[in-house]
Each structure stands twice: as C-alpha cells, then as structure tokens.
Amino acid sequence: MEVSFSRLQIIFLLLLSLGISNHVLIIPHLLKAAGRDAWISILFAYLALIVWSLILFWILKSMSTLSFQDWIEGRIGTIGYKIIGSGFALYLLVAGMMIVFDTTKNVNIYFLPKTSSAIVILSFIFLTYFAARGGLKTIVYMSTMLLPIVWLFGIGVAIMTKSSKDYGMLQPIFTEGIGPDLRGIVVVFGGSIDLMVLLLLQHKLKKPLNYGTVFVLLTLLVGLIMGPTLGSLASFGPIQAANFRFPAFEQWRLVMIGRHISHVDFFAVFQLMAGSIVRTALIIHFLHQLIARGSEKFSKTIMLSITVVISLPALLMISDISMQAFIHRYFYHYSLWFGVAITAILFMITHIPHRREEAQ
C-alpha cells in the first residue's frame, strides 16, 4: 500500500529541506547583491512570489491527485514529459551539488579544519544516500522530528543575540539607487523557485493542496530568509555581513548564556546537518523519481550514481571562490528564468484537455 502524507507533514518537510537553502545558500549572495537594502529586496520579491504562487496553485489544482508524470503524459505525451522532466532534473542536480558543496565546506571551515575534506564529504553523502534509500516516508518522518528542534534553536539565537543588534543599520535605504534591490530580488526569487517541488509531491498527499497551505508555506520560507538577513545586518552592518561566508552561522558566535558560557555555535551544526541531510536526500529521491526506470537493481544503481554526481564538485575540491562566483553570477539568474519559463509552460498545459477527457 502506497504511503500518503498530511499537509502538515509536507509543510514540515519543505520548511526543513528548502529552509536550509534560504538560510545557508541564499543569504550570502543576497547581502552581496543588495547590501543594506537586502531586506527591501525580500519584501518586493515576496510580492512577486505571491503572484507566482497563484499560478503554481492553478497548476497544482489541475493536477489534482495525478502524479507529475501522469498529468503531463496525459496531456502532451511521453516526449513532452521527458523534455520537462529533464529540465527539472538538471535544476535539481545543480541544487544538489550546491548543498553538498556548501554543507561540507561549512563543516571544514568552522569545525573540522584539520580533517580531510574527503572524509567529511564521504560521511555526509553516506548519510544522505541511505536516507534517500529509505524512501520519502523516511525523509518525511525525519523532518517532523527534527524541525521543531531546529526551529527552537533558531528562535533561541534570535532572542539571545537581541542585545548585540542595532536595527538602525537597516537605514537609510535606496542609497545606491534601485539597482542593488533588483539584483537582490533576482536572488530571492531565483532561490525560492525550489517551491516547485510541490508538483512532485502533491500526489503523495491524502488531500490535494489548497491555496492557504501554499501561501503559508511561501510566507514561512520567505520569513526564513528575512529573519537571518535582518539579524546579520543589525549585528554586523551591511559591509561586514556581506563579507561573511555564512552570515547566519556567524550570529551564533555572538551568543552568551550568562556571563561565562559562550561558543555554543555547535548548536548551529545540528541545524545545518538536519536541514542539509533532509534536503540532499529529498533531491536524490526526486532525481531518482524523474530518471529511474527498469528493474530494482538498475534503480538502485541510478540512485547511487545520482549521489556520486551531486558530490563531484565537493570531491574534486573545486575552489570555493570559483563555486561562489558561479552561483552569484549565473545560478539565481538562470533559476529565475527557468522557474518563470517552466511555470508558463505548465500553465499552458493546464488548458490542454487530458486525453481521457477528449475520448469522453
């Protein structure tokens, strides 16, 4: 019997898996692009994302209980599915490479500088591979257990660093014109395209999604960008915050418990690893779902191959400077255009009758 999930379980899954991208991947590039106006960029991007989410919901409503593959093949055939599915697979492949690279780099920089990078990378992908092998049920249940703890830590660091923040550093705004704000909007919108994974998940739900659920999920995910961005700007100022490799993580270094307890940033490792393992395992699962065909043995080989491929940039020790330059210059721009294009195509497909409907 195929397992189905509640809306709340899927919200927990996506908040943890997509939220780690908003915390770890997006914020450094957002601060570099928009500087002091980063929070303004988030607000404008949020308004644009609400409009986009309405179109996304229209597509989800058209799909109803059908899987992404069945819905597309029922309207434009197998070739159409292969083209669109390949686009999704390429996007997820790059996203997987980014999270493996950034997570292992974070651990190497802050916690295990004298440990071989290969050991850190192999340990991480070993965990994510077996989480993905366990299937979507394992990943969802992991998320429901881990997210409350991760969220409590996040609220804790926000409260405990309150005395170190000066929100006056958020102003003045628009000092460099509208250009930085537009660049920031691209980063936030391009990074939030991840929400399209709902298209691959809805058929696993007990009930199809309503727009209220999509809106709440979008709002919470944008909030996961806004919170650390405001905290970084108020704690370090726009120039210093933009220079940090992991601005959200640096806020943990400001935490003091009483007069004598500090260096509690190891709690950040729990947040990082919880989100990164779930995100990477989910990406492997989705890629396997889009690609795998044939026998069970072949299917396992595909999953293992996917795990190896998304680990290659990290295993090949690509320069962190080169990787971040690629992400900053290209990824979010192309991600935005990919998201807009694929949404427009899928919206047009909603107007094509299902072949069974034509037959009737």
N, C-alpha and C positions, 0 to 999 in steps of 0.2 A: 504493500500500500504506500503510495507516494505521500510524503510528509508535507503538510501545509502550515503556514505561519500566520500569526495575527499581525495586524497593522503595527501594534506597539513593538513587537519583536523586530519587525523590519526597520522601524524608526531607530531602535537601539543599534541594530547592525550598521545602518548607514551613518548614524552620528559618530560611531567609533571609527568606522573604516574611512569615511570621507572627511570626518573632522580632523583626523591626523594630518591629512593633506593641507587643510586650511590652517592648521597650527604650525606645521613644520615646513611645508613646501612653499606656500603662497606668500606668507608674511615677509620673508627677507626680500623677495622680488618686488612686493608691493611697496615697501618702505624705500627701496632703491629707486623705484619708478616715480612715486608721488611725494616722498619726503613727508613734511609736516601735514600735507593735505591727504595723506593716505586714508584717514577716517572719512573725509568728504567723498573720496572715490568709492568707498564701500557703500555709502548711502545712495549715490547715484547708480552704482551697479545693482544694488538691491532693487531699486525701482524697475530697472531694465529686466532683471531676473524674474520679477513678478509677472511681467508681460510674457516673457518666455515660458514661464511655468504654466501659464494658462493654455498655451499651445501644446506644451508637453502633456498636460492633463487631457486635452482633447484627443490626443493620440492614444493615451492610456485607456480612455473611455471607449475608443473604437476597438481596442484590443480585447477588452473585457476579460474573459478567462482564458483566451488563447495564448499560447507561448509566442514569443517574438518571431520565431522561425515559422510557425504555422500561420500566423497572421500575415506575414509578408508573402510567403509562398502561395497563400490562398488568394492573393490579390495580383501579384506581379510575377509569380513563378519562382522556380528554384534559382535561376540565373540572377534574378533581382536580389534574392536573399543573399547569394554568395557575394555579390558586389557590396551590398550594405553591411553584411556581416564582416567582410574583410576590412572595411573602414573602421568598424567598432574594434575589431581585433587589433589593428595597428595602433589605435589610440590607447587601448588597454595595455598593450605591450610596452609602449613608451612610458605610460604611467607606472607600470610595474618596475621598469628599470630605474625610474626616478626614486621610488620609495625605498627600494633595496639599497641604492647608492647612498641616499641621504641618511637612512637609519644607521647603516654600518659606519658611515663617516662620522656621524654624531657620537656613536659609542667609542670609536677610535680616538676622536679628538678629546673628549671630556673624561672618559672613564678608563679606557684600556690603551693608552698611547704606546705602551711597550709590548703590547700583544700583537702578533702578526695579523694583518688585515684579513688574510685568507681564513684564519681560524674564526674570526668574528663573522665573516660573510657566510662561511660554510655552516656555522652553528645556526645562524639566522635562517638561512634558506632550508636547512634541515627541519626546523620547527614549522616553517610556513608550508613546506611540501606535505608534511604529514597532517597538518590541519586541513589543507585542501583535500587530501586523500580521504579524510573523514566525511567529506561532503558538506553541503550547505547547512544541514542540521547541526553539525559540529560547530561551524563558524557562527551561526546564529546564537546557539546556546553559550558559546564563549563570550559573545558580545553582551548578552543580557546579564551575565555575571560580572563582567569587567567594567562596563560603562558606569554604573553607579559609583564605583571606587574612583575611577578616573575623574568623574565629574566632581566628586567631593574634594579631591586633591586640587582641581582647578579653582574651585571656589575658595579653598584654603589659601592658595598662593595669592589670589586677588585680595583677600582680606588682610593677610599678613604683610603685604608689601604696600598697603594703603599709605602709611606714613612716609614712604620713600618717593611718593609720586607728586608731581606738580602739574596739574592739568592746564595750568596757564600756558604750558609749552605747546598746546594744541593750536594756539593762535599766534599771529594773525594768519588768515587763510588767503589763498589765491595771490600770494606774494610773487610768484613766478608765472602768473597767468594761468590759463586753463590747460595748457599742455601737459604738465605733470598729472593733473587729475584725470585726463583722458587716458594717459598711459596706465594709471592705476586702475581705472575702470576695466581696461582690457585684461589686466592680470586677474582681477577678482572674477569677472565674467568668465574668462577662459578657464580659470581654475574650478569654477562652480559647474561647469559642463558635466562633471562627474555624476551629477544627479540623474543623468540619462540612464544610469544603470537600473533605474526603476523599470525600464522597458524589458529588462532581462529577468526581473524579479516578480512582476505582478502576478503571473500565472501560478506562482507558488503561494499566493495569499488565499486565506479562507474566503475573503470577500474582496472584490476589486477596490482599489483606492478611490477615495473621494477627494475633492479639491482641498478641503480643510486639512487633510493629512499632508498633502503635498506642500501646502502653504506653511504649515507649522514646521515641517522638515526643512524647507528652504530657509525660513526665518532663523531657526536654530543654527543651521550651518553657517549662515552669514554672521550670526552672533559669535560663532567660534572664530571668525576672522576679526571681528570688531573688538572683542574683549582684549586679546593679546596685543593687537595693534595700538589701542588706546593706552594699554599698560606700558608697552615699550616706549612710546613717545613721551608719556608722562614721567617715566622712570629715568630715561637716558637722554631724551632730546632727539630731534629728528636726525641729526648728523651721526651721532654715536649709534643710535638704534639701527640706522641703515648700514653701518659698518659691521654689525654683528652677523655671524654666520647663522646662528639660531637665536633670534631675539627673544622668542617666547621662553626658551630654556634659561636664558640669562636672568630672567626675573626671579627664578628660584634661588639664585645666588644672593639675592637681597633679603631672603627670609631669615628672621631671627626669632627663636622661640625663647622668650625670657631674655636674660642678659648673657647667658653662657652657651646656648645651643645655636649653632649655625651649621652651614654646609649640609643642609638637608636636601640638596638637589638630587640625591639618589631617588627621591620620590618621582622626580621627572622621568627617570629611566622606566619606572613602571608605566607611566602614562605613554611614553614613547613606544615601548615594546608592545604594550597591549594594543594600541592603535595600529602600529606598523604590521604586526603579525596578522591581525584580522584583515587589514587592507590588502596585504600581499596575498594571503590565502584566498580572499574573495576574487582578486584579479586572476589568479591561477584558475580558480573554479570557472569564472566567466569565459576565459580564453579556451579552456578545455571544452566548455559547453558549446562555444562557437565553432571550434575546429574539429573536435574528436568525432570520428565515425569508425564503424567496424567493430572488431572483436574487443573483449575486455582487456586482453593482453596489449593490443595495439593502443587502446585508450589510455592505459597506464603509462605506456611509453611516451605518448603525446604529453601527458601531464608532467612527466619528468623532464621532457625536452623543454617545455614552457618554463619550468622552474630554472633550468640552466640558462636559457636565453635571457630572461629578465635579470639574471645575476651577472651577465657578462661585463657590463661597464664597470661594476664594482670589482670583479675578479681580475679584469685586465688592468686595474689600477689607473684608469683614466684620470687625468688631472682634475682636481676638484674645481679649479678656476675655469678650465675649459668646459666642464659639465655645467657649471652655473651660468656661464656666458651663453651656452646653447639654450638653456631653459629660459633665461631672461630675454634673449633676442628673438627666439623662434617659438618655443613651445606654447606659451599662453596666447600668442597671436594666432597661430595655426589651430590651436584648440578652440578658440572662439569661432573662427571661420568654419571649422569642422562642425561644431555644435549647431551653428546657425544653418548651415547647409543641410545637415542630416535631419534637423528638425523640419525644415521646409519640405524636404523630400518626403518624409514620413507623413507630414500634414497633407500633402497632395495625395499620398496613397490612401489616406482615410476616405477620400472621395471616390476611390475606385471600388466598385462592388466586389464582395467576396464571390469567388466562382460558384460556390454552392447557392448563394443568393441569386446569381444570374440564372442558374439552372432551374430554380423555382419560378 
